[in-house]
Amino acid sequence: QGCLGIDGAGSGVVASPRLIPLTMNTGIARVSCGSHHVLALDSAGSCYAWGQEGSGCLGQGKGGVPAECQGILRTPTFVKAPKGTLFKSMLAGDEGSFFVSTEGRLFACGLNRGGRLGLTAEKVWKASPVKGVDEFGVESVSMGHDHSMFIDHTDRLVAMGSNRFGQLGATPEKNQTNFAPRVVAFLKKENVTPKLVGAGRYFTVVVTYPKGEAGAGAGDRDEEIFLCGAWKDGLIGEFAEDDDGEIVCFDFVAYARFSLAAPSPWAVTHLAVGEHQAFVVVQHAVAALPSQHLSAPAGALPAPQSIV
């Protein structure tokens, strides 16, 4: 699908690392991999994309990929942005892309499944500004199957997209979709501040620290981990289909708090979330979240398990 960014590789396997030819004069600052496309950000604030166009996730505009390419860009190609816009980060998801400008504005393109891009069109072919985000100022963003989450410059957690499994941190309602960004309320109730967020297939993981403290394990309280969305027997993001092919949820968690069995105070340094799994790096230990192998009180979610 052109995801390696190497023209001529075709459908074959590249068994050893190869240098990707680049036309830009500045170095690459970061790379993000989606399901069938890749984004790269250079040190000057420009983005490049390659792979399968899908529903517009390459940001080339409708018809921007030449017909002879059959919907696939096999080499890094400049992502068109509004004049004067430079990016500080980007994210490649499943048939979707986010771009965060140096001013904290959020741009999106691709498949707007469940309203996860914060736009109204089903398919977005070029990097388009997400309305209502200017008041937030995006610091970091994560994209799930049909929802997205981001943390703003005032340390608020903001959600977009479908909440049918409670993945937005609220009790699910039938056919509930949020095209406009909205602040997640339960963190204020718990008196905590979001530090890291990851959106999985039908769930969300949030790492927090006590409000009013500096984070990173400061103060008397540890950082905490919250989970919301679909789950079954300790497997997050689990779901099933009924006889009509409709996706149904085994169960949902409006939100649940986790604490790790680690020396106190501890701090999470990294969070990685996949479709059905999540990992956190706690100082110099790694923990899987959650684990179905550990016992827990009746009605509670299993606790995270350290990986030795």
QUIMO-V430751 format. One record per residue. N is the residue number from 1. RES is the residue in three letters. OMEGA is omega in whole degrees, -180 to 180 (999 if undefined). Layout:
N/RES/OMEGA
N/RES/OMEGA
This chain:
1/GLN/178
2/GLY/-174
3/CYS/-179
4/LEU/178
5/GLY/-178
6/ILE/180
7/ASP/-180
8/GLY/179
9/ALA/179
10/GLY/180
11/SER/-179
12/GLY/-179
13/VAL/174
14/VAL/-169
15/ALA/180
16/SER/-178
17/PRO/177
18/ARG/179
19/LEU/178
20/ILE/180
21/PRO/-179
22/LEU/-179
23/THR/-179
24/MET/-177
25/ASN/-179
26/THR/-178
27/GLY/179
28/ILE/-179
29/ALA/179
30/ARG/-180
31/VAL/177
32/SER/-177
33/CYS/173
34/GLY/-179
35/SER/-179
36/HIS/176
37/HIS/-177
38/VAL/174
39/LEU/176
40/ALA/179
41/LEU/178
42/ASP/-174
43/SER/178
44/ALA/178
45/GLY/177
46/SER/-180
47/CYS/178
48/TYR/-176
49/ALA/172
50/TRP/-177
51/GLY/-176
52/GLN/-176
53/GLU/-180
54/GLY/-178
55/SER/176
56/GLY/-174
57/CYS/179
58/LEU/175
59/GLY/-177
60/GLN/-175
61/GLY/-179
62/LYS/-176
63/GLY/-178
64/GLY/176
65/VAL/-178
66/PRO/-177
67/ALA/-178
68/GLU/178
69/CYS/178
70/GLN/175
71/GLY/-178
72/ILE/171
73/LEU/-174
74/ARG/176
75/THR/180
76/PRO/-176
77/THR/-177
78/PHE/176
79/VAL/-178
80/LYS/-180
81/ALA/176
82/PRO/-176
83/LYS/178
84/GLY/-178
85/THR/174
86/LEU/-176
87/PHE/175
88/LYS/177
89/SER/178
90/MET/-179
91/LEU/174
92/ALA/180
93/GLY/177
94/ASP/-179
95/GLU/178
96/GLY/-180
97/SER/172
98/PHE/175
99/PHE/179
100/VAL/-178
101/SER/180
102/THR/177
103/GLU/-180
104/GLY/176
105/ARG/-177
106/LEU/177
107/PHE/-177
108/ALA/172
109/CYS/179
110/GLY/-178
111/LEU/-176
112/ASN/-177
113/ARG/178
114/GLY/-177
115/GLY/-174
116/ARG/180
117/LEU/-179
118/GLY/179
119/LEU/-177
120/THR/-180
121/ALA/179
122/GLU/178
123/LYS/-178
124/VAL/-168
125/TRP/177
126/LYS/-179
127/ALA/-174
128/SER/-179
129/PRO/176
130/VAL/-177
131/LYS/177
132/GLY/-178
133/VAL/-178
134/ASP/-179
135/GLU/-177
136/PHE/-174
137/GLY/-171
138/VAL/175
139/GLU/178
140/SER/-175
141/VAL/179
142/SER/-176
143/MET/174
144/GLY/-179
145/HIS/180
146/ASP/175
147/HIS/178
148/SER/179
149/MET/172
150/PHE/176
151/ILE/-177
152/ASP/-174
153/HIS/175
154/THR/176
155/ASP/172
156/ARG/175
157/LEU/-174
158/VAL/-174
159/ALA/174
160/MET/173
161/GLY/-174
162/SER/176
163/ASN/-173
164/ARG/177
165/PHE/-179
166/GLY/-175
167/GLN/177
168/LEU/177
169/GLY/177
170/ALA/178
171/THR/-175
172/PRO/174
173/GLU/-177
174/LYS/177
175/ASN/180
176/GLN/180
177/THR/180
178/ASN/179
179/PHE/179
180/ALA/178
181/PRO/176
182/ARG/-178
183/VAL/178
184/VAL/-168
185/ALA/-168
186/PHE/180
187/LEU/177
188/LYS/179
189/LYS/-178
190/GLU/178
191/ASN/179
192/VAL/-179
193/THR/179
194/PRO/178
195/LYS/180
196/LEU/177
197/VAL/177
198/GLY/178
199/ALA/175
200/GLY/-177
201/ARG/179
202/TYR/-179
203/PHE/179
204/THR/174
205/VAL/-180
206/VAL/172
207/VAL/-176
208/THR/170
209/TYR/-177
210/PRO/-180
211/LYS/179
212/GLY/178
213/GLU/-172
214/ALA/-177
215/GLY/178
216/ALA/175
217/GLY/-178
218/ALA/176
219/GLY/-175
220/ASP/-178
221/ARG/177
222/ASP/165
223/GLU/-178
224/GLU/-180
225/ILE/178
226/PHE/177
227/LEU/174
228/CYS/180
229/GLY/-173
230/ALA/176
231/TRP/174
232/LYS/177
233/ASP/177
234/GLY/178
235/LEU/-176
236/ILE/179
237/GLY/-178
238/GLU/179
239/PHE/178
240/ALA/178
241/GLU/177
242/ASP/-176
243/ASP/179
244/ASP/-180
245/GLY/178
246/GLU/179
247/ILE/177
248/VAL/-177
249/CYS/174
250/PHE/-178
251/ASP/177
252/PHE/177
253/VAL/177
254/ALA/163
255/TYR/179
256/ALA/-178
257/ARG/176
258/PHE/169
259/SER/-178
260/LEU/177
261/ALA/-178
262/ALA/179
263/PRO/-176
264/SER/-6
265/PRO/179
266/TRP/-178
267/ALA/175
268/VAL/180
269/THR/180
270/HIS/176
271/LEU/177
272/ALA/-177
273/VAL/175
274/GLY/-178
275/GLU/-176
276/HIS/-177
277/GLN/177
278/ALA/178
279/PHE/173
280/VAL/173
281/VAL/-178
282/VAL/-175
283/GLN/-179
284/HIS/177
285/ALA/178
286/VAL/-180
287/ALA/175
288/ALA/-175
289/LEU/-22
290/PRO/178
291/SER/179
292/GLN/-175
293/HIS/-179
294/LEU/-180
295/SER/179
296/ALA/178
297/PRO/-179
298/ALA/179
299/GLY/-178
300/ALA/176
301/LEU/177
302/PRO/-179
303/ALA/175
304/PRO/-180
305/GLN/177
306/SER/178
307/ILE/-177
308/VAL/999
